[in-house]
């Protein structure tokens, strides 16, 4: 089991930047994949970006080129750098940790609100 705590959300103007942090209670090197998801009101939760423990990354098309996911194993923290923010990026952002061995399980953080004003 792992606990995840997100921080860094807030209110920002369109075109601005924010960096979200997700602190894990255990070594992120033991986590197969860590990801950032978001959920806007009335919408389903969607994948924003994910990073595997060997450094491979994957991004949603809507954020590619604007957002960057990275990890710091020394701090057991994963970051989401968000640049050129748009009003449609407004959502609650959740951090997730996936394990595949010995069986699949996924853990979620409590979420952090990001609001982009136009």
Buried (B, 14 or more C-beta within 10 A) or exposed (E): EBEBBBBBBEEBEBEBEBEBBBBBEEEBEBBBBBBBBBBBEEEEBEBBBBBBBEEEEBBBEEBEEBBBBBBEEEEBBBBBBBBEBBEEBBBBBBBBBBBEEEEEEEBEBEBBEBBBEE
